[in-house]
């Protein structure tokens, strides 16, 4: 199925490139500001996303566009025909050169163990379409809630829910998993085939799927990091995921956490300490590379701002993709700067489940980033929440925020 889908993609891209070259005759040589259709090359085919270059307050900024979301990047340089974009809060970047009426270059993605994956990138100015220049007038309807099963190469299965909205041929939505959501994905329907993608500075996802006459949606998901999963499922308005609180657990007989890790400046912070006595403390295990951790950071920052005076504290434990402390500290600092975080951000380790269990030996099982430990005024772990559903999850995000806020407010109301 993927081969036939890619043939359709290549035909559309070839036509678009020819039209752009024909229309580009006589265009100015320098790179224009405005909208671009950016395309990264993945193992599954072309992964498109929107890119806009604009000047704001005298400086150049870039927006990464996926459906309703516009991610703002301020570390942007345009030196002659050379473009550089550092992704906000991530250690990923774009380097490209403007020639022959378009940007050509590389999307650099930091992977575990410090490996950098390089994807070819092309960005065409003035293009607002995502997958195909001419929309399908009568595609099938993909809207609704879908109960999906994802399968990786070794046969492991994971349950997920796709929430999709469709307006004509345009499809937007997200995929909810136990670890959180796939954030804002966008694309289009073409006949019986669905094309969706996302690159928001963190991870790059491409989804290709076909809706069969039996009502089964089946396809594949590719990531910019090189992984691939197949998935299939049906519409199910009542589909729900398992309780995320059941995925991570402390060892039997253990009800507290203890650790000591350095901050980005190398200063050691220990928990628990005298400054934590009588406080409700939220300890989150994450990393700068984790998009759901970015969504969670915004939630925690706002929660702390409204409840810090009542005795709430937050500690961020970062497990990064390199063993080099300086590189990890820079990644964590960029993450903290993105959200203007004013609570401790500590360098705890590297992004492997084994390292989390070694650095936090009180934990019996660890499943996903982020994982939040909610600790009461007496230092007892009262709840553990695995994953975080961000704003792209809509009602799921709102329900999660209400439940977590109610839990924390209840603990703040308890005596020290």
N, C-alpha and C positions, 0 to 999 in steps of 0.2 A: 504493500500500500504506500509506503513512504516513497518508493522510487517513482510511482505515478504522480504523487503529489508534488515531488520535486521537479518533475518535467513541466508541470503546470506553472510552478513558481519561476523556473528558468525562462519559460516563454514570456511570462509577464514582465520579468526584469529585463530581458533582451529588448522587448518592444519599448519599454520605458526609457532604456538607455539610448536607443536609436532616436526616439522623439526628442530627448533632452539634447543630444548632440546637434540635431537639426535645428532646434530652437535656439541653441546657444551661439549660433553664428553671429558675430558682431557684438557679443556681450563683453562687458569690461573684463580685463584680465585679473584684477584683484578679487579676493574673496568677498562676496557681499554679506552683509548682515541679514538676519531674518530667518525664515523657516528652512530647514533641511530635512530630507528623508535619509536617515542614517541606516546603514545595513552592515551588520557584523556577520562574518561567515562562520558557521558552526558545522559540526559533523552532520547535523540534520538538515542543513540548507541555510538559506538566508534568513537572518533574524533582524527584522526592521524595528526601528523606534524613532520617535520624533526628536529633533534637535533644533533649538532656536538660539541664535546668537544675537544679543542686544546690548546696547550701552545703557547703563543705569548709574546715575550719580557720578558720571565721568569715567566709569570703569566698564570693562567688558565682562558680561556674565553669560552663562549658558543655561538653558533649561532642557532637561530630559523629559520627554512627553510620552506618557502611556495612559491612554484614556483620559480620565478626569484629572490625573496627577501631573503636576509640573514640578520636577525636582530642580532646585536652583543651585548652580555651582558658581562660586565666585573666584576660585583660583583658576583663572582662564587667561591665556596669553595668545595674542595674534601678532607675531613678528613677521611682517611682510606676508608671505604665503604660508608660514609655519603656524599651525594651531596646536595648542597644548591645553588640555582640560584635566584637572585633578578632581576626581569624584569626591563630593562632600562627605567626610566622615569615613571614607574607604581608602584603601591603598591601591585603587585601580585608577587608570588614566587613559586618555586618548592623546596620541601624537599623530598629526596628519599634515599633509602638504596640499595646497590648492593648486591644481594644474588641470588643463583641459576642461575647465568649467565645473570642477568638483573637487572635494577633498578626498584624498586617498592616504591611508595610513594604517595604524594599528591600535586596537583596543587591548590594553594590557590588564590581565586579571590575576591577582595574587591568589594562589592556591595553597593548600596545606603543605607544611615543610618548607615554606618559602619559595616554592616553585611558581614561576610567573608564566601563565599561558598567554600566547599572543594570537589574536584573531584579526584577520584582515578586515579593514573598515573602509567603506565608501560612503560619502554623504553628498547628495545632490541638492543644490539650492532650489527653493521654490516649490518643492514637491510636498504635498500634504497627505497624499494617499499612503497606506501602510503596506499592503501586500500586492495589490493589483491597481493599475492606473484607471481601469474601467470596471466599475462595480457590476456584480451580477444583479439583474433586475428581479429575479425570482428565486432566491435561495431558500433552502429548508429552514425551519424555525428551530434554533438551538437554545432558546431562552428557557429559564427555569432552574430548578435544583436537581443536580445529578449525583447519585450515589456511585462513586467510582472505586475501583480497586487498582492500585498501582503495583507493578511487578518489576523488580530489577533483574539484572542478568543472572543472579544466582537463584532466582525463583522466589525470593522473599516478597511477601505481600503486605501492603499497607492500605488502610481505608482512607478515603478522602471524600470531600463534597465539593462539587463545582457549582458556583452560583453565577449564572450568566444572564445578561440582559441583551436584548437585540433590538435595534432600530434600523429597519430595512436590511441592508447587508452588513452593517456595523455591529460588532459584538464586543462587549466589555464584561468584566467581572473579576473573579478570583477563584482560587482553589484552596479550600480549607483542609488542613492536615492537623494531626495531633500536636505537631511542633509549631503550629501557627498557620498563617496563610501565605499564599504565593504573591501577595500584594497586588498592585493594579496591573492586570493583563488586558490587552486590547488587540483587536484584529478584525476579521471579517468572515462571513459565510459565503461560500461559492458553490452553488449546487448543493450536493450532499456532504461537502467537506468544510471543515472548520480550521481556520488559521489564526493562531493567537501568539503573541510575543510580549516580552518585557525586557527592558534594560533601564534600570533606575539608578545606576551608579554602583550597585552592589552586585547582584547576580544577574545573569542573562538567561532567559528561558524562552524556548520555542516549543509550541504545541501544534501537532498536526493530527487531525482526527476525522473520521468519516462516520456518518449516521446511517446505519443499515435499515432496511425495510422492516426488520424485526424490532426496531426501537433501541437497539444497542449502539451506544457511542463508543467507538474503539479507535485508539491511536497511540501516539508516542510523544514523549516529552524529552527534549534535548536541552542540555545546559551548556553555557559557555565554558564551563570547567571540563567538559568532555564526557559527562555521565549521560546515561540514557535509560528511560523507563518506558514500559508499555502500560496502557491503562484501558479499562473498559467499564461500562456501567449503563444504568438506565435512569430516566427521570424518576425522582422519588421526592415529592414535596415534604414528606415526614422524615427524611434522612437526618440522622444525628451522629455525631462522633462520640466516642467514649469519654468519660470524665477525665480531663487532663490531670487532675490531682492524683489519679491512681497510677501514674506512669513513673514517678520518681519516689523513692522511699529512703528513710534512714534505716540503719541497721537495727535489729531487734534490741530493745532496751535502751536505745539512744534517743534522746529528745532535744539535743543541743548541738550547735556547731561551734568549732574552735579553729582558728587559723591565724597565720601571720604572713602578710604579703607586702611587697614594696609598692609605693605609688609611682607615678611616671617620673618623679625626681629621685627615686631610689630610697625614699624614707619608709621605714618599716611601720606598718599599721597592724595592730593585733585586735582580734575580736575573740571573746568579749574584753572590753576594757572599762575603766572607771567612767569614761564619758558615755557609755552605753547603758549604764545602770538606770533602771526604771523607764527605759525608752522602748517603744515599739520599733523594731528594726526590720527593714526589708533588705535581704541580701539576694542579689540577682547574679546568676552565672551566665555570662554571655561573651561576646567578642565584637570587635569593630567590623568584621567581615559579614556579620549576621544581620540581614535586613529586618527581621522581626525584632532584634535587639534594638534597632534604631527606633522602631515604633514604640517599643516598651519604654525606652529612655524618655521619650516625650511625655508619655503617660506618668512615669514616676516623677519626673521633674515638676509637672503640674500638681501632682498629688502632694509632694513635699512642700511646695510653695503655699498650699492651702492648709496644711496640717502640721508643718514643722513646729509651730508654736505650741501645739498640743502634745509634743513629745515623739514625733515621727522622725526616723532617720533612715537613710538609704546608703548601701554600700554596693558598688559595682565591682565584680570580680571578672577580669578579662582573661580569656584563654585565646591567644592569638595564633597566627599561622606561621610564626617563625620562632626559633629558639633564641634568637639574638635579642637581648634585653633592650638595646637602644631602638631597634626596629619595632619591637612590640610596644615600647613606650611611646614612640611617635604615632603609631596607629591608634593607641588608646587616647593620646592627647588630641589627635584630630577628631576622634569620636566625641570626646568631651567638649571640644571647641564648637562642634556643629550644633550642640544643644545648650551651650553655655552651662554645662553641668557644674553645680557647686557642692556636690557630695563626693566622697572618696572614690576614685577610680584606681583599682589596684591591679598590678600585673601578676596573675596567678599561675599561668602556665601556657601550654600549647593546646591546640584544638584537636584533642583525641579524647574519647570517653575514658580511656585508661588513665590519662593524666588527671582528669577531674576526680576520679575515684582515689588516685594516689594523693592528690593535694587536699582533698576533703575526705579523709578516711571514715568519717561518720556516715557517709552515704553508701547505701547498699546497691542502688541501681541509678544510673543516669541515662536519660533518653534523648534529650534535645536541648538546644540553645534557643531562647533563654529559658532558664528555670529559676523560679522565684521562691525563696524561703521567707515565710512570714513568721516573725518571732515576737512573742508577747513581752510585756514589761518585766517578766520574771526570767526571760532568756530562753523560754521553751518554744520550740518550733511548733506552731499551731496549724500551719497549712503549707503545702508545697504545690506550686502551679507550674506545670510544664508547658512551654510554648507561649506565644502571644499572638492573638488575632488582631491585626491592625485595622486602620480606618477602611481599607479596601473591603473588609469583611462585613461592613454595614451593620445590620442588626446584631450579628454575632459579637462584633466589637463593642457595641453599646451595652449588650447584656453582660459581657465579660467585665467591662469597666464598672457597671453598677454592682455586680457581685463582689468584685475585689475591693471596691471602695467601701461597701457595706461591711465586709469582713474587717477591714482595717479600722473603720470607725468604731466597730464593736470592741476591738482590742484597745483602742485609745480611751474608751470609756471605762475600761477596767482599772482598778486601783493598782498602783505600783507594788 
